């Protein structure tokens, strides 16, 4: 994970940069804290800016009142933390830097080769009107990243970022690139179930849905809504392993048996993320089962 602090002379410019991304459907509203209204994203961008404007009007001496951060997780980071974890750790980051009580907006961007997040706030304390101390912010940020790596067993290997498949409403050679992704996943023996395979596809915002007797392959946005026409499964020469059935052609069988050396960064990051998620899920199920058993035993003990 990489966290960057951007220079923001103007809080308005930082905020409106992200708002323009939302208007162009290259970003979405994701999270907010310490707002005067229940859902600040229901208003327009000027309403959101006025929240900061009123605070900064108390101290016009500060030349750079804006706070603008970007949080750049890898695919593995996203899987391990999940939406809830990402929001929690963004809140923890703001607390760590001294902005935990400040109002701030978080935007989810998907206009680069990876999903990332932008945080916009003000350096003017909303209670005292004084400038919040920003000494050693970069050092504090690096310390926070190290704590995340230990907490979630995150890797520092960023080679996989360069190998991410990016699918969008305007992606060229969609069918060819999807086949390439299927081919990579088909040869990862550690993906041992259809559920795991679907989870792996979901990392790239690709979804397979049943349609009559066949299946359709969709490219979706971050909310799971299709962003372009689906491709019929029957149109692919290289198909997802768990959707091939028993009728494999000679070329497909040869393709499956062929040994392909995957880039280690891609394979390691994706597998670690998936295995971590499934271990967490298994631990949660065991914990729930244990609690049900204890509750059942306690209930029996209370009977007359």
Secondary structure as UniProt FT lines:
FT   STRAND          2..6
FT   HELIX           11..23
FT   TURN            24..25
FT   STRAND          27..33
FT   HELIX           40..42
FT   HELIX           45..56
FT   TURN            57..58
FT   STRAND          66..72
FT   HELIX           75..97
FT   TURN            100..101
FT   STRAND          104..109
FT   STRAND          116..122
FT   TURN            126..128
FT   TURN            135..136
FT   HELIX           137..152
FT   HELIX           159..163
FT   TURN            169..170
FT   HELIX           174..186
FT   TURN            189..190
FT   HELIX           194..202
FT   TURN            203..205
FT   STRAND          206..211
FT   TURN            212..213
FT   STRAND          214..220
FT   TURN            222..223
FT   STRAND          231..232
FT   HELIX           233..235
FT   HELIX           241..243
FT   TURN            245..246
FT   HELIX           250..257
FT   HELIX           264..301
//
